[in-house]
Amino acid sequence: MKQTTQTNTSSGGGEVPGRTCSGCTLCCSLFGIVELKKPVFTICKHCVIGKGCKIYEVRPQTCAAFLCCYRTSAALLEYWNPKVCGMVVNREANGETDIVSIVCSNGAKHRWKQEPFWSDIKRWAAVFHTRYGAIVRILRKGEPVLIINPKTFEAHAAGNLKGMEAVPQWQQPVITGA
């Protein structure tokens, strides 16, 4: 049940000093683990909620290589701690396009619409597209529910998104220091 330093192969960054998993096991329930045949949005049978992994020392490479963006990006403020907000921010390469996913737990399935999260997501969409050509998407139950169009910077529902009318539309933010 030990949770210590891991390497992040998905975002290419190092760890933010002082940030640990410290009892957060959200990734253990949101992401699929091929080696364990664990589908997305199911709790891993080796996870002890709020504690860690029962097979930490021999955990699969998928788990060993993963760190969420909260752990690797000092730009994510403390309210983005997955244990606090119920969402995991993950950056991954998908061919030639980077994808930044905000993966929502069942308990936080609409939190991304609230402030300060929505303002951050809008800013990321502009910054990541400008700097890296990346797209930003919101995921619930492993499926995209909202994708920020990197060309028009409009929010588009992917599938049937209840309450979409409550999502504030926005103008492209001004990017400073780009």
C-alpha positions in Angstrom: 0.0 0.0 0.0 3.0 2.2 -0.4 2.7 5.3 -2.7 6.0 6.8 -3.6 7.8 8.5 -6.4 6.8 7.3 -9.9 7.9 8.6 -13.3 5.5 10.3 -15.6 5.9 9.2 -19.2 2.7 10.8 -20.4 3.4 14.5 -19.7 7.2 14.5 -20.1 7.6 16.6 -16.9 9.2 16.0 -13.5 7.4 16.0 -10.2 6.4 19.1 -8.3 8.3 19.0 -5.0 6.0 18.3 -2.1 3.2 16.9 -4.1 2.4 13.2 -3.5 -0.5 10.9 -4.0 -0.9 10.8 -0.2 -4.0 8.6 0.0 -5.5 9.7 -3.3 -6.5 6.6 -5.3 -8.7 8.3 -7.9 -6.7 7.1 -10.8 -7.2 3.6 -9.6 -10.9 4.0 -10.3 -11.0 6.2 -13.3 -8.5 4.7 -15.7 -8.3 1.3 -17.4 -5.3 -0.9 -16.7 -4.6 -3.2 -19.6 -2.3 -5.6 -17.7 -5.0 -6.2 -15.1 -7.9 -6.2 -17.7 -9.5 -3.4 -15.6 -11.9 -1.3 -17.5 -12.3 2.4 -17.1 -14.5 3.7 -14.3 -14.2 0.6 -12.1 -12.3 0.4 -8.9 -9.1 -1.7 -9.2 -9.4 -4.9 -7.2 -5.9 -4.1 -5.7 -6.9 -0.6 -4.5 -7.6 0.2 -0.9 -9.6 3.5 -1.2 -7.8 6.3 0.5 -4.7 4.2 1.2 -3.1 2.9 -1.9 -2.2 -0.2 -3.9 -2.0 -3.7 -2.3 0.4 -4.8 -5.0 2.4 -1.6 -5.2 5.8 -3.3 -5.3 4.8 -5.4 -8.3 2.2 -3.1 -9.9 1.8 -3.1 -13.6 3.9 -0.8 -15.8 0.8 1.2 -16.7 0.4 2.2 -13.0 4.1 2.6 -12.4 4.5 5.0 -15.3 1.5 7.2 -14.5 1.5 10.5 -12.6 -1.4 12.9 -13.0 -0.7 16.5 -14.0 -1.4 17.7 -10.5 1.8 15.8 -9.6 3.8 17.1 -12.6 2.7 20.7 -13.1 3.2 23.5 -10.6 0.7 25.5 -12.8 -2.1 23.4 -11.4 -3.2 25.1 -8.2 -4.0 23.2 -5.0 -7.7 23.1 -5.7 -6.8 20.7 -8.7 -5.6 18.1 -6.2 -7.7 15.0 -7.4 -8.3 14.0 -3.8 -10.0 17.4 -3.3 -11.7 18.2 -6.6 -12.7 14.6 -7.7 -11.1 15.2 -11.1 -7.8 14.0 -12.6 -6.0 16.1 -15.2 -4.0 13.9 -17.6 -1.9 15.0 -20.6 -1.2 12.3 -23.2 0.2 12.2 -26.7 -2.2 10.9 -29.3 -0.2 10.6 -32.5 0.8 14.1 -33.4 -1.7 15.8 -31.2 -1.5 16.2 -27.4 -4.7 15.7 -25.5 -5.3 17.2 -22.1 -8.2 15.3 -20.4 -10.1 16.4 -17.3 -11.4 13.0 -16.1 -14.4 13.4 -13.7 -15.4 11.0 -11.0 -19.0 10.2 -10.4 -19.0 12.5 -7.4 -17.6 15.4 -9.4 -19.3 14.8 -12.8 -20.4 18.5 -13.1 -17.6 20.2 -11.1 -15.7 21.2 -14.2 -18.5 23.6 -15.0 -17.9 25.5 -11.8 -15.4 28.2 -11.0 -12.4 28.3 -10.8 -12.2 25.1 -12.8 -14.1 26.4 -15.9 -11.9 29.4 -16.2 -8.8 27.3 -16.0 -10.1 24.8 -18.6 -10.8 27.7 -21.0 -7.3 29.1 -20.5 -5.7 25.7 -21.0 -7.5 25.2 -24.2 -6.0 28.4 -25.6 -2.6 28.0 -24.2 -2.1 24.3 -25.1 -3.4 24.8 -28.6 -1.1 27.8 -29.2 2.0 26.2 -27.7 1.6 22.5 -28.5 -1.4 22.1 -30.9 -3.2 20.2 -28.2 -6.9 19.8 -27.5 -8.7 19.8 -24.2 -11.5 17.5 -23.4 -13.8 16.6 -20.4 -14.3 12.9 -19.8 -17.0 11.2 -17.7 -17.3 7.4 -17.5 -14.4 7.2 -19.9 -16.2 9.0 -22.7 -15.7 12.6 -23.9 -18.6 14.9 -23.0 -17.1 18.2 -24.0 -14.3 19.1 -26.4 -12.8 22.5 -26.7 -12.4 23.3 -30.4 -8.8 24.4 -30.8 -9.5 26.5 -33.9 -12.6 28.4 -32.7 -12.1 27.9 -28.9 -15.8 27.0 -28.6 -17.0 24.3 -26.2 -18.8 21.5 -28.1 -20.8 18.7 -26.5 -19.7 15.2 -27.5 -22.8 13.0 -27.3 -25.7 13.8 -25.0 -24.6 16.2 -22.3 -27.3 17.0 -19.8 -27.1 20.5 -18.6 -24.9 21.8 -21.5 -27.0 25.0 -21.5 -25.4 25.8 -18.1 -21.9 25.8 -19.6 -20.8 29.4 -20.1 -19.6 30.1 -23.6 -16.5 32.3 -23.8 -14.3 34.4 -25.9 -10.7 33.4 -26.6 -8.7 34.5 -23.6 -5.7 36.7 -24.0 -2.5 34.6 -23.6 0.3 36.3 -21.7 3.9 35.1 -21.9 3.2 32.7 -24.8 
